[in-house]
Amino acid sequence: MPNFASAVLMGHLTRDVEVRAVGESSVASFGVAVSRRVKGQDEVSFFDVKAWGKTGEFCSKYFAKGDAILVQGEIYTETWEDRNGGGRRSKMVCQADRVTFAGGAKQGREKLAKAAEPITQGPAADADGNIPF
């Protein structure tokens, strides 16, 4: 039986998208804050997100700190050795397969209109300007 860990996150970017080269590809990294109400108070969870290739390029071109975003992807555990000799560390990361504007069609149209060149990858708006997920 196959196993998978799927996630859909809707929230706001906590920092600008950072892109770095990895071999012949590139990866974009950013954080997403997701809030929910618990017993009448807001509770915020923070998620690290990575987007590879064209998806990452789309994120770096059209999203910035504070923007609303909808991310669909796979959850995995990233592990590394602590620099100070403290042992192995780990965190959960969402690898984005799809991203879209969560601020509504108006935000999406405004972002796309400000672009210097047309989109070659990412969600396409319909005739009414709605961007499907």
N, C-alpha and C positions, 0 to 999 in steps of 0.2 A: 504494500500500500504506500503510495507516495505521500510525503509530508511537505507542508509549506506553512509559512507564517506571513500572512497578508495584512496590510494596514492601509487605512484611508485616514489621512490627517487633514483637518481644515483649521487654519490658524493664521498667525502673522509671523513674518520673518523677524528673527531676533537680531540679525546682523546681515550686512551685505553679503552677496554671493561671492565666494572666493573660488577661482578656477586655477588648477595646476595641471601641468602636463604629466602624463603617466605613460611612458613608452610612446607609442604612436597615437594614443588617444588622450583624452583630457577628462578630468573629474571636477565637478562643481560641488562645493560643500556649503551648507548653510544650516541655520537652526530655525525651528518652528515652535512657537509657543501656542499651546492649545488650552483654552480655559473651559471650565464647567462649573455649575453651581452644585455645592454640597452643603446641605443643611442651611441654605440661605446665604452662603458665602462663596465667593469665587475661589476656585482652586486652579492653579496653573501648572501644567506639565510641559517640560521642554524636551524636544526631540532633535537629534542630529540627523541630517538628511544628506545623502550623496546622490548625485545624478551624473551619469556617464555620457560621453559623446554628445550627440545632437540635443538630447534632453537637457544636459548640463549647459550647453551653449544657449539654449532657449531661456533657461533660468537666469543666467548671468546677463542676458540682454534685456529681459523684460521685468525682472524683479529686483527690489532693493529693500533694505531694512524697513519694517513697518507695513509692507504690502501684505494684503490678504492672499493666501495661496491654498490650493487644494492639491494634495499629493497622494498618489496611489502607488504602492510599492510593496517590497518584501522586507521583512524585519530579519536582521541577523546580528550575531554577536561579534564585535571587533575586539581582539585582544592584543596586548603589547607588553613589553617589559618596562617597568618603572625606571626612569633615569637615575633615581637616587638609590637604587638597589632594594627597593621595597617589594619586589616580587612582580608577579603578573597582575595586570590590570585589565579590565574589560568594560565595555559599554554596549548598549543596544543602539543600532543604527537602522534607519529606513533607507533602502536603496530605491530611489524613485524610478518608476517605470513610466508614469504619466504625471504631468503637472498642468494645472490650468488656473486661471484667475478666479479667485473666490470673492472678489469685490463686486461681482455682477458684470453684466454685459457692458455697462458704461465704462467701468475701469478698464476692461479688456480693450475696448475700442480706442480709448484715450492712449493707452500704452502702445498699441499697434500704430496709431496715427503718428506718434512721436518718433517711431523708428525710422532710421535713415534708409534702410533697405528692407525689402519684403521678407516675411517669414518663409523659411524653407523647411522648417520642422516645427511641430507643435500643433495645438488645437486650431481648427478652422471655424470661423464664425459662419452661421447660416445667414439667410437673407435679412433677418431681423436683428442681426448683430449678436445673437446668443451664441455663447461658446460652450459646446457640449463637453461633458466629462467623459 
